[in-house]
Amino acid sequence: QPTRGGEAVPVAGRAATPVVAADATIDRGQTGSVTVSMAAQGIENALGFSLSFDPALLTYVSTTAAAGAAGATLNVNDGQAAAGRVGIALARSAGQTFPAGATELVVIQFTAAAGTGTVTTPVAFGDAPIPREISDATANTVEGAYTNATVTVRDNLDWLLTIAVSNADKPDVQFGMQTGATDGYDEGTFDLDSPEAP
């Protein structure tokens, strides 16, 4: 295994392996997920990385292995989750590699902070608590190219009001109101001559 100053270095001439955190949208007060995938070259045996995020906007919930990580061992270091950092490591058995091609590795769940207003926030690759590293089946280092995610924390109090007027002689109003992507759609009717009509 090539080393420099006691540390493993990438094998010369190899392309970098892309590792991507997918963008996501999570409604305020709801739980959603960010998926991390790898465009594997078919030589990768193990990888580790950390993700950093704003704990004022996102609360870490869990990390689960995706379909592309079947048969791999998943280790999660969430001891710094309250500070906005989670470490993730995946390893296949000795001598085995991830198949070449697009491979979904892990799904990380977050709960978006309650409140109002739509904002965006990064979920970024980092090196603490687990450093970024990819290795092949003979423990040589494979260089990685990392793409961060942008999470949209969406205001779910966007109101949608629809009105339809019927019966010209004695009009009444049919209305529908939606209070958010997950809150459903409420309908009703009131008589314009009624004291309860707005």
N, C-alpha and C positions, 0 to 999 in steps of 0.2 A: 504494500500500500504506500503510495507516495506521501511524504510528509514534509512539512516546513516548520522548523522550530518545534517539533514534537506534535504538530497539528496536521491532520489529514488535509490534503489539497486535491482539487478536482483533477481527473485524468485529462491530459492535454488532448485537444481535438474533439472532445465531446460537446454536443449542443447542450444548452441549459434546458432543464425540464420546467415547463410553465406550471405554476400552482396558482389557482385563481379562487378568490372569495367572491361569490356572486352577489350582485346588488339585490336589495330586498326592500319591501314596504311593509311596515308594521303599524297598525292603528294604535293610537294612544290607549293605554290600559289593557292592550291585548298582547298575546304571545305569538311570535313569528319566528322564522328561521333564516339563517345564512348557511348556504352550502359551500363547502370547499372541495374543489375538484383538481385533478392533475391530468395534464396531457402526457401520459406516460410514454416513455420510449421502449418499454419492455425490459429495462435493466434495473429498475428501482426495487430495492428490497425493503427499505425502511425510510421513514422521514419524520421529522419533528419540526414544530414551529409554535409560535405563540400568536395570539390575537389580542390587540388592545382596542378598547372602546371607551366611550364616555359613560361612566356609571350613573351620571345624573340623568341620562336619557335612556339607557338600556341596562336592564338587570339580567345578569346571566342566569339561565335556568338549567341547561343540560347540554351534553354532547353525546351523540350516538353515531355509530358507524353506518355509513351509507352502503348501498349495494356493491359498489366497487371495492369496498374494503372487506368483503366476505372472506373469512379465513385468516384475516390479519388480527393481531393483538392491538387493542386500543388502550392507551393510558392517558388519563386526563389529570392535569395539575390545576385545580381550581382554587387553590389556597389564596390567590391574589385577586379573585373575581370581584370582591367588593371594591378594589382599587382599579378595576377595569382591565385586568390582564388574566388570560387563561392560556395554559400550555397544553399542547396536544402532541402525542407521539403514536405512530402506527408502524407496525413491523410484521412482515410475513415470516414464515419459518425459514430457517437457514437454507440457503441455496435457492429459495423461491423468489419470484419477482411479480410485480404487478403487471398484468397484460398490457400490451401497447394500445394506445388510444385514449380517448377521453374517459376518465374514471372519477366518479363521485366518491369522495373519501369519507367526509363527516358532515353531519348536520348539527349546527349549533343553534340552540333556541335561546331567544331573549324575550323579555317582557318590556314593552315600551312604557315610559313614564306617563302617568295620567297628566291631564292638563289640556291646554288649548294651543293652537298654532301648529302649523306643519313646518318641520325643520329637517335638514339632512345632517348625518353624522357618519364619520368613517368607522369601519371595522378594519383595522390595519394589521399587517403581519409585523412581528417583532421577534425579539430574541430573549425575552424574559417572561415567564420563568423557564421556558424551554427554548434553546437557540434554534434558529433555522438550519436544518441540515438534511440532506438526502444522501443515502448510500446505496451502492449496488450489492449484488449477491456475494461479492468478495470483499466487502467493507471498504471499497474505494468511494471517495466522495463524488457525488454528482452535483454539478452546479444547478441552482434553482433560479427561476425568474418569477417573482411574486407580484400579483396584482391585487390590490386592496378592494374591499367592497364599500359601497355607499349605501347606507340604510336611510330610507325616508321614514321619519316618524310622523305619521299623518294624523291631523286633527279629525276625529270622528264625530264632531259636532257640526259638520257642514249640513245645513238644512235644505231639504228639497221639498217644495210645496207645489202641489198641482191642484187646480180648481176647475170644475166643470159646472156650468149653470144649466138647469133644465126647468121645464114647466113655466112658460112665460106668464101665464095668468096668476100663478101662485109660485113664484120661483123658490127654489131651494138650491143649495150648493152641495155638491159632492166633492170631498176633498181627500187628499192623500198626503202624508208627510213622512219623510224618511230622515232619521236622525243619525245615520252613520252606516258604514258598509256592513256592520255586523248586527245592527239593531232592528232590522226588519222594516216593514212598511205598514203604516196604520191608515185605515180608511174610515170614513163616516159620512153622515149627511145631517145637515141642519136646515131648518125652515127659516127663510129670511124674515118672516113675520113673527118668529118666535122671540120672546125676550131673552132667550139664551143665545141667540145669534150674535156673533161678534160685530 
